[in-house]
């Protein structure tokens, strides 16, 4: 796991502006596997410490963002209760750049083109430090989860469940 601070992205500029401490972690990108588990493996971290950012769209709430540990998945029974939506879909990879300014595998909850509601799964706060995308594939930000919540003005709620293992 390489660690340094000189690289700048919109996400790191926001953290700098807020005076939040962080480190940049770099990893080699595998275009065929952009999963949080793969990123965690390349950084030598537990998937629970590698937070994935998923952009969704609800039929009532519109576009919103969920941040959860790489070892978990969104519980689609809990999420509608939180957002008030009857129907929630993941935003397509093709729409990500237009909506957020980021590409799949490099979506950061910080520094998106537009301001969206951010939900951070309560489980993320169990970790002392987490990695989250810096807004570019191959770069992660290493910071305290409470700092991520503060920087994104996120709501902390419980919306995840253990990931189903596929054989």
C-alpha positions in Angstrom: 0.0 0.0 0.0 1.6 3.2 -1.2 0.7 6.3 0.8 1.4 10.0 0.0 -0.4 13.3 -0.1 0.7 15.4 -3.2 -1.9 14.2 -5.6 -5.0 16.4 -5.9 -8.6 15.7 -7.0 -11.8 17.6 -6.3 -12.4 15.2 -3.4 -9.0 16.0 -1.8 -9.4 19.8 -2.4 -12.7 19.6 -0.4 -11.0 17.8 2.5 -8.1 20.3 2.4 -10.6 23.2 2.5 -12.3 21.7 5.5 -8.9 21.0 7.3 -9.6 17.3 7.4 -6.6 15.0 7.7 -6.3 12.2 5.1 -3.8 10.2 3.1 -3.8 9.2 -0.6 -3.5 5.5 -1.3 -2.6 4.4 -4.8 -3.2 1.0 -6.3 -2.9 -0.6 -9.7 -6.3 -0.6 -11.5 -7.7 -3.8 -12.9 -10.3 -2.7 -15.6 -11.9 -6.1 -15.4 -12.5 -6.0 -11.6 -13.4 -2.6 -10.2 -15.0 -4.1 -7.0 -14.3 -2.8 -3.5 -13.0 -6.3 -2.6 -10.4 -6.1 -5.3 -9.4 -2.6 -4.3 -9.1 -3.7 -0.7 -6.9 -6.6 -1.7 -4.6 -4.4 -3.7 -4.3 -2.0 -0.7 -3.9 -4.8 1.8 -7.0 -3.7 3.6 -10.1 -5.5 4.9 -13.1 -5.0 2.6 -14.9 -3.6 5.6 -12.4 -0.7 5.5 -12.9 -0.1 1.8 -16.0 1.9 1.3 -17.9 1.7 -2.0 -20.0 4.5 -3.4 -23.2 3.6 -5.2 -25.3 6.1 -7.0 -29.1 5.3 -7.1 -32.3 6.9 -8.2 -35.6 6.7 -6.4 -39.0 7.3 -7.9 -39.7 10.0 -5.3 -36.4 11.2 -3.9 -34.4 11.3 -7.2 -30.7 10.7 -7.3 -28.9 9.9 -4.1 -25.7 8.2 -3.0 -25.0 5.3 -0.7 -21.6 4.6 0.9 -21.1 1.2 2.5 -18.4 -1.3 3.3 -17.1 -3.4 0.5 -18.1 -6.6 2.3 -21.8 -5.5 2.4 -24.6 -4.9 0.0 -27.6 -2.6 0.0 -30.7 -4.1 1.6 -33.4 -3.1 -0.8 -36.0 -3.8 1.8 -34.6 -1.2 4.3 -33.6 1.5 1.8 -37.2 2.4 0.6 -38.2 2.8 4.3 -35.4 5.3 4.6 -35.8 7.3 1.4 -39.6 7.0 1.0 -39.2 5.6 -2.5 -41.4 2.8 -3.9 -38.9 2.0 -6.6 -35.1 2.4 -6.4 -32.6 1.6 -9.2 -28.9 1.8 -9.5 -27.8 4.6 -11.9 -26.3 3.1 -15.1 -22.5 3.3 -15.7 -23.2 5.4 -18.7 -25.1 8.1 -16.6 -22.5 8.3 -13.9 -20.1 10.7 -15.6 -23.0 13.1 -16.6 -24.5 13.0 -13.1 -21.4 13.0 -10.9 -18.4 13.9 -13.0 -16.9 10.5 -12.1 -16.6 7.2 -13.9 -17.5 3.7 -12.6 -14.7 2.5 -10.3 -13.7 6.1 -9.4 -16.9 7.6 -7.9 -16.2 9.6 -4.8 -18.9 10.9 -2.5 -16.9 14.1 -2.3 -16.8 16.6 -5.1 -19.6 15.5 -7.4 -20.8 17.8 -10.1 -24.1 18.2 -8.3 -25.1 18.0 -4.7 -26.9 14.8 -3.9 -28.2 13.4 -0.6 -25.5 11.1 0.8 -26.3 8.1 3.0 -23.5 6.4 4.9 -24.2 3.0 6.3 -23.9 2.8 10.1 -21.6 -0.2 9.8 -18.9 2.1 8.3 -18.5 3.9 11.6 -17.3 0.7 13.3 -13.9 1.2 11.6 -11.2 3.5 12.9 -10.2 4.5 9.4 -11.6 3.8 5.9 -10.6 4.2 2.3 -13.0 5.8 -0.1 -12.5 6.8 -3.8 -10.6 10.0 -4.4 -12.5 10.5 -7.6 -10.1 8.7 -9.9 -9.5 5.0 -10.5 -6.3 3.9 -8.7 -6.6 6.5 -5.9 -8.3 6.1 -2.6 -8.5 8.5 0.4 -7.7 7.1 3.8 -9.6 9.0 6.6 -11.8 8.6 9.6 -15.3 7.7 8.8 -16.7 10.5 10.9 -14.7 12.9 8.8 -16.3 11.5 5.6 -19.7 12.0 7.2 -18.8 15.6 8.1 -17.3 16.4 4.7 -20.3 15.1 2.8 -23.0 16.2 5.2 -24.2 12.6 5.1 -27.0 11.0 7.0 -25.8 7.9 8.9 -28.4 5.2 8.6 -28.6 1.4 8.6 -29.3 0.1 5.0 -26.9 -2.7 4.4 -26.7 -6.5 4.9 -24.1 -9.2 4.6 -23.2 -9.8 1.0 -24.4 -13.0 -0.5 -21.5 -15.2 -1.6 -21.7 -16.5 -5.1 -20.2 -19.9 -5.8 
